Amino acid sequence: MSAPRAVAPVPAVRLPRRRGVELALLALAVLITVYGYVDVGLAHHGTVPPNVAGYGGTLAALAVAAHLAVRRRARYADPLLLPIAVLLNGAGLVLIYRLDLQTPHDVAAPTQMVWSALGVALFVAVVLALRDHRALARYGYLSMTVALVLLVIPIGFPAINGARIWIRLGAFSIQPGEFAKVLLVVFFAAYLAAHTHALAYTGRRLVWKVQLPTGRVLGPILVVWGVSIGVLVLETDLGTSLLFFGLFVVMLYVATGRRGWIAVGLLLAAAGAVAVGRLEPHVHSRVENWLHPFASIAAGRGAGQLAQSLFAFGAGGLLGTGLGQGHSILIGFAAKSDFILATAGEELGLVGLSALFLLYALLVARGLRSGLAVRDPFGRLLAVGLAAILGLQVFVIAGGVTDLIPLTGMAMPFLAQGGSSVVTNWVIVALLIRLSDSARAPRPVRAEPGAGAPPGRPRAGRDAAA
């Protein structure tokens, strides 16, 4: 009787790296944004902007630096994530430059380019330094502590446009809440991954057919979520509050697999929205403006911001008026931030606006795909949480400027003016790059005992004859 054969490792199936595809898409993204920059200059001055070479060269250099970092440390990363981020960032720079031409006293595009460069630098640092995303799980409670501190700090600074969410020192300003949302995702992912089975446990207490886990397990995460939401309510930053609430519900549902959490989350969100909308004057005025966007026109006070936004979308029609040929600047002080989507809708039309939404949808979908493919619970929850941040933020902002939901005062990812926002978004993309590389990287698969060949291949002897 012959001795049993040793179990031999089967060569791993190597997925294509697609770095060449990524580089080609990056070149296309840079060319598209440079073309938009030139188009704006031609529409306003009839000539090509004199600094187009510097603009295009800087954007190309940032794209190449990010690509080289991915090629070196994340060779199997999703090839679409980085080009989409570069294209959205470039489109935002074009739209801000276009609005700068009508606000010579408030030029924001050069500053936004500096913030974009800082964001890409952090992207490169995260991709190069973070070898394994699972290392972040060890810093869950530290991330939670830092996030809460960042949320509390702006309370001591003066309110800007009705909200205490900024730290302003002279000409420099920063929004700590943008960084806190990524840290809270890390905490939620680490805590939920460590208590997945306990959270899915069916307890005795019932809330509308939803069986809750024990308070000892669910309590800490509810406390952290409640404190963060309470602080944001004090700061009247209801947009970020809604974002955190949606993020909490999505990650809890993914961790437990219980659909009842979605129903409970929707009910709590509706109750909280009604209460805050009636008690907080700043929010109440936004609700009234949402319900009656043209009331100021009927009262003889002229069109408000939301009404001007709706006019901009209507003027854009199917194909738009063309870059640099709209009038969205009439929206006022928030045209480059909260309402920058109205400029895209007016000058690019429904076709261009749909293309932007498809880019966002693709970015979120590829992030969720990475979460489905990654093998550890923490990585899965981290990828879902990061993708949910982008998806929820796009929905909240787009819904506000199109009068689908009340305005919340948030920045459109990559498009809107805001250094804190663009830097945070680049960190999110870097983490998704790392997660997608972990999901797609080859791993050796060991054959079953007694199997001398990979599955699907006939073995020699009797099996082959059969």
C-alpha positions in Angstrom: 0.0 0.0 0.0 1.5 3.3 -1.1 2.0 6.2 1.3 -0.5 9.1 1.0 0.7 11.9 -1.1 1.7 15.2 0.6 -0.6 18.1 0.3 1.0 20.5 -2.2 0.1 24.2 -2.5 -1.8 25.1 -5.7 -0.4 28.1 -7.5 -2.6 31.1 -6.8 -4.8 32.5 -9.6 -3.3 35.8 -10.5 -5.7 38.5 -11.4 -4.6 41.1 -13.9 -3.1 44.1 -12.2 -4.6 46.6 -14.7 -2.1 49.4 -13.8 -1.7 50.2 -17.5 -5.5 50.6 -17.8 -5.4 52.9 -14.7 -2.6 55.1 -16.3 -4.6 55.4 -19.6 -7.7 56.4 -17.7 -5.8 58.9 -15.7 -4.5 60.5 -18.9 -8.0 60.7 -20.2 -9.2 62.3 -16.9 -6.5 64.9 -17.1 -7.3 65.7 -20.8 -11.0 66.1 -20.1 -10.4 68.5 -17.2 -7.9 70.6 -19.2 -10.3 70.7 -22.1 -13.0 72.1 -19.7 -10.5 74.7 -18.4 -9.8 75.8 -21.9 -13.5 75.9 -22.8 -14.2 78.2 -19.9 -11.5 80.6 -21.0 -12.7 80.6 -24.6 -16.3 81.3 -23.5 -15.3 84.2 -21.3 -12.3 85.8 -23.1 -12.2 84.2 -26.5 -8.7 83.0 -25.9 -7.0 80.0 -24.2 -6.2 80.8 -20.5 -2.5 81.8 -20.2 -2.0 79.4 -17.2 -3.5 76.3 -18.8 0.0 74.7 -19.0 0.6 75.2 -15.3 -2.9 73.9 -14.5 -2.7 70.9 -16.7 0.9 70.1 -15.6 0.1 70.3 -11.9 -2.9 68.1 -12.3 -1.0 65.6 -14.4 1.9 65.5 -11.9 -0.5 64.8 -9.0 -2.1 62.0 -11.0 1.2 60.5 -11.8 2.4 60.7 -8.2 -0.7 58.9 -7.0 -0.4 56.3 -9.8 3.2 55.5 -8.9 2.3 55.0 -5.3 -0.4 52.6 -6.2 1.8 50.8 -8.7 4.4 50.4 -5.9 2.4 49.4 -2.9 -1.1 48.4 -4.2 -0.5 46.6 -7.5 -3.8 44.7 -7.5 -6.0 47.7 -6.5 -9.1 48.5 -8.4 -8.0 50.4 -11.6 -11.1 52.7 -11.6 -11.0 54.3 -8.1 -8.0 56.6 -8.8 -9.1 57.9 -12.3 -12.6 58.6 -11.0 -11.2 60.6 -8.1 -8.9 62.6 -10.4 -11.7 63.4 -12.8 -14.1 64.5 -10.1 -11.3 66.7 -8.5 -10.4 68.2 -11.9 -14.1 68.9 -12.7 -14.4 70.7 -9.4 -11.4 72.8 -10.1 -12.8 73.8 -13.5 -16.2 74.7 -12.0 -14.5 76.8 -9.2 -12.3 78.6 -11.8 -15.4 79.3 -13.9 -17.1 80.9 -10.9 -13.9 82.8 -10.0 -14.2 84.7 -13.2 -17.3 86.4 -12.0 -16.0 86.9 -8.4 -12.6 88.6 -8.9 -12.6 89.7 -5.3 -12.9 86.0 -4.1 -10.6 83.8 -6.2 -10.7 80.2 -4.8 -9.3 77.9 -7.6 -5.6 78.4 -6.7 -6.3 77.6 -3.0 -8.3 74.6 -4.0 -5.4 73.3 -6.1 -3.2 73.6 -3.1 -5.6 71.7 -1.0 -5.9 69.1 -3.7 -2.1 68.7 -3.8 -2.2 68.2 0.0 -4.9 65.6 -0.4 -2.9 63.7 -3.0 0.1 63.9 -0.7 -1.9 62.3 2.1 -3.2 59.7 -0.4 0.4 58.7 -1.3 1.4 58.6 2.4 -1.5 56.3 3.3 -1.0 54.0 0.3 2.8 53.7 1.0 2.7 53.5 4.8 -0.4 51.4 5.4 0.8 47.9 4.4 -2.2 46.1 6.0 -5.6 47.7 6.6 -6.2 45.4 9.6 -3.6 47.4 11.6 -6.2 50.2 11.9 -8.5 47.9 14.0 -6.0 48.2 16.9 -6.7 51.9 17.1 -10.5 51.8 17.2 -10.9 53.5 20.6 -8.2 56.0 19.9 -9.9 56.9 16.6 -13.2 57.4 18.5 -11.5 59.7 21.1 -9.8 61.9 18.5 -13.1 62.1 16.5 -15.1 63.3 19.5 -12.4 65.9 20.3 -12.5 67.1 16.7 -16.2 67.5 16.8 -16.2 69.4 20.1 -13.5 71.9 19.3 -15.5 74.2 16.9 -18.1 74.9 19.6 -15.7 77.5 21.0 -15.4 79.4 17.7 -17.9 81.9 16.2 -20.7 80.6 14.0 -20.3 81.0 10.3 -23.5 81.0 8.2 -25.4 79.7 11.2 -23.2 76.7 12.0 -20.3 76.2 14.5 -18.3 73.7 12.4 -15.3 75.8 11.5 -12.0 76.6 13.2 -10.9 80.0 11.7 -7.6 81.6 12.5 -7.1 84.7 10.4 -7.4 83.7 6.7 -6.9 80.0 7.6 -9.9 77.8 8.3 -10.5 74.1 8.7 -13.6 71.9 9.3 -12.6 69.2 11.8 -15.8 67.2 11.3 -14.6 66.2 7.9 -11.8 64.2 9.4 -13.9 63.0 12.3 -16.2 61.0 10.0 -13.3 58.9 8.7 -12.1 58.2 12.3 -15.6 57.2 13.4 -15.9 54.8 10.5 -12.6 53.2 11.8 -14.1 52.9 15.3 -17.5 51.6 14.2 -15.8 49.0 11.9 -13.4 47.8 14.7 -16.1 47.6 17.3 -18.7 46.0 15.2 -16.2 43.5 13.8 -15.1 42.5 17.3 -18.8 42.1 18.5 -20.5 40.8 15.4 -21.8 37.6 17.0 -23.0 39.4 20.1 -24.8 42.0 18.1 -26.5 39.4 16.0 -27.6 37.6 19.2 -31.4 37.6 19.8 -32.1 39.2 23.1 -35.4 39.3 25.0 -36.2 43.0 24.6 -38.4 43.7 21.6 -39.0 47.0 19.8 -41.5 46.7 17.0 -40.5 43.1 16.2 -36.8 44.0 16.4 -34.9 42.0 19.0 -32.1 44.0 20.4 -28.7 42.8 21.6 -27.7 43.1 25.2 -27.0 46.6 26.5 -23.5 45.7 27.5 -22.6 45.1 23.8 -24.7 47.7 22.1 -24.3 50.4 24.8 -20.8 51.7 24.0 -21.5 52.3 20.3 -24.9 53.9 21.0 -23.2 56.3 23.5 -20.5 57.3 21.0 -23.1 57.8 18.2 -25.4 59.7 20.5 -22.6 62.1 21.8 -21.4 62.8 18.2 -25.0 63.5 17.1 -25.6 65.7 20.1 -22.5 67.8 19.5 -23.4 68.3 15.9 -26.9 69.4 16.9 -25.4 72.0 19.3 -23.3 73.2 16.3 -26.4 73.2 14.1 -24.5 71.0 11.6 -27.5 68.9 10.7 -26.0 67.7 7.4 -23.2 65.9 9.2 -25.6 64.7 11.8 -27.7 63.1 9.1 -24.6 61.6 7.5 -23.4 60.1 10.8 -26.9 58.7 11.6 -27.1 57.1 8.1 -23.6 55.7 8.4 -24.3 54.2 11.8 -27.5 52.4 10.6 -25.8 51.1 7.4 -22.8 49.7 9.3 -25.0 48.2 12.0 -27.1 46.5 9.3 -24.1 45.1 7.5 -22.6 43.8 10.7 -25.7 42.1 12.0 -27.6 41.3 8.7 -30.9 42.3 10.4 -33.1 44.4 8.2 -35.1 45.7 11.2 -32.3 48.1 11.9 -33.0 50.0 8.7 -36.7 50.4 9.7 -35.8 51.5 13.2 -33.2 53.9 11.7 -35.7 55.5 9.4 -38.3 55.9 12.1 -35.7 57.6 14.5 -34.4 59.8 11.7 -38.0 60.9 10.9 -38.7 61.7 14.5 -35.5 63.6 15.0 -36.0 65.6 11.8 -39.5 66.6 12.9 -38.3 67.6 16.4 -35.3 69.6 15.3 -37.1 71.2 12.4 -39.7 72.6 14.8 -37.4 73.6 17.7 -34.2 74.9 15.9 -34.9 78.2 14.1 -32.0 77.8 11.6 -33.3 74.4 10.6 -36.9 75.5 10.7 -36.2 78.2 8.1 -34.6 75.7 5.8 -37.6 73.4 6.1 -39.9 76.3 5.2 -37.7 77.2 2.3 -37.8 73.5 1.2 -41.6 73.5 1.3 -42.0 76.9 -0.3 -38.9 77.7 -2.4 -40.6 80.5 -4.4 -42.3 82.2 -1.4 -39.7 85.0 -1.3 -40.5 85.9 -5.0 -44.2 86.1 -4.2 -43.4 88.3 -1.3 -41.4 90.7 -3.5 -38.1 89.9 -1.9 -36.5 88.3 -4.9 -35.4 84.8 -5.5 -33.6 83.0 -2.7 -30.7 80.6 -3.1 -32.9 77.5 -3.5 -35.1 79.2 -6.1 -32.0 80.4 -8.1 -30.7 76.8 -7.9 -33.9 75.5 -9.4 -33.8 78.2 -12.1 -30.3 77.1 -13.0 -31.3 73.5 -13.4 -34.2 74.5 -15.5 -32.1 76.8 -17.7 -29.6 74.0 -18.3 -32.1 71.7 -20.0 -30.8 68.6 -21.7 -27.4 69.6 -22.9 -26.7 72.8 -20.9 -25.7 76.3 -21.8 -22.0 75.5 -22.1 -19.2 76.0 -19.6 -18.8 79.6 -18.6 -22.1 80.7 -20.2 -24.5 80.2 -17.3 -25.8 82.5 -14.5 -25.5 80.3 -11.4 -23.4 83.0 -9.7 -26.8 84.6 -8.9 -27.1 82.0 -6.2 -24.8 84.0 -4.0 -22.1 83.2 -1.4 -22.6 79.4 -1.5 -22.4 79.0 -5.3 -18.9 77.5 -5.0 -19.7 75.2 -2.1 -23.2 74.0 -1.3 -24.7 74.9 -4.7 -21.8 74.1 -7.1 -23.9 71.2 -8.4 -26.3 73.9 -9.8 -23.5 75.3 -11.9 -22.9 71.8 -13.3 -26.6 71.3 -14.0 -27.0 74.7 -15.8 -23.8 74.6 -17.9 -23.5 70.8 -18.5 -27.2 70.1 -18.6 -29.0 66.9 -17.7 -26.5 64.8 -19.7 -23.5 66.2 -17.9 -25.2 66.1 -14.5 -26.1 62.4 -15.1 -22.4 61.7 -16.0 -21.3 63.2 -12.7 -23.8 61.1 -10.8 -22.7 58.0 -12.7 -19.1 58.7 -11.7 -20.1 59.0 -8.0 -22.2 55.8 -8.3 -19.3 53.9 -9.9 -17.0 55.1 -7.1 -19.4 54.0 -4.4 -20.1 50.7 -6.2 -16.4 49.8 -6.6 -15.9 50.6 -2.9 -18.8 48.3 -1.9 -17.4 45.7 -4.3 -14.1 45.8 -2.4 -16.0 45.4 0.8 -17.7 42.3 -0.5 -14.4 40.7 -1.7 -12.2 41.5 1.3 -11.9 38.5 3.6 -11.8 39.9 7.1 -14.9 41.4 8.9 -13.1 44.6 9.8 -12.0 45.3 6.3 -15.5 44.5 5.0 -17.1 47.0 7.4 -14.5 49.6 6.8 -15.0 49.5 3.0 -18.7 49.6 3.3 -18.5 52.5 5.8 -16.2 54.6 3.6 -18.3 53.9 0.5 -21.4 54.8 2.5 -19.9 58.2 3.5 -19.5 59.1 -0.2 -22.9 57.8 -1.2 -24.9 59.4 1.6 -23.1 62.7 1.2 -23.9 62.9 -2.5 -27.5 62.0 -1.8 -27.9 64.6 0.9 -26.3 67.4 -1.1 -28.0 66.6 -4.4 -31.3 66.2 -2.7 -31.0 69.6 -1.0 -30.1 71.7 -4.1 -32.8 70.0 -6.2 -35.4 70.6 -3.4 -35.9 66.9 -2.8 -35.0 67.3 0.9 -34.2 70.3 3.0 -30.8 71.9 2.6 -28.1 70.7 5.0 -25.0 72.7 4.1 -22.5 70.1 3.1 -19.7 70.0 0.5 -20.1 67.9 -2.6 -17.2 65.3 -2.6 -14.3 66.6 -4.7 -16.4 69.2 -6.6 -17.1 71.9 -4.0 -14.8 74.4 -2.6 -13.4 73.3 0.7 -9.9 72.2 1.7 -11.0 69.9 4.6 -13.5 68.1 2.4 -11.1 67.4 -0.6 -8.3 66.2 1.7 -10.6 63.9 3.5 -12.0 62.5 0.3 -8.5 61.7 -0.9 -7.9 59.8 2.3 -11.1 57.8 1.8 -10.0 56.9 -1.7 -6.6 55.8 -0.4 -8.2 53.5 2.1 -10.4 52.1 -0.6 -7.4 51.5 -2.8 -5.7 49.6 0.0 -8.8 47.5 0.7 -9.3 46.7 -3.0 -5.7 45.6 -3.3 -6.2 43.3 -0.3 -9.3 41.9 -1.9 -7.8 41.3 -5.3 -4.2 40.2 -4.3 -3.5 36.5 -5.1 -3.3 34.0 -2.2 -2.1 30.4 -2.5 -4.8 27.9 -2.3 -4.0 24.4 -0.8 -5.5 21.4 -2.5 -7.7 19.0 -0.5 -5.9 16.0 1.1 -5.4 13.3 -1.5 -5.7 15.7 -4.4 -2.6 16.0 -6.5 -3.9 18.6 -9.0 -5.9 21.8 -8.9 -9.7 21.4 -9.1 -11.0 21.0 -12.6 -7.9 19.1 -13.8 -8.2 15.3 -14.1 -5.6 13.4 -12.1 -3.4 10.7 -13.6 -4.4 7.0 -13.4 -7.8 5.7 -12.6 -9.4 9.2 -12.2 -8.2 10.3 -15.6 -9.5 7.1 -17.2 -12.8 7.7 -15.6 
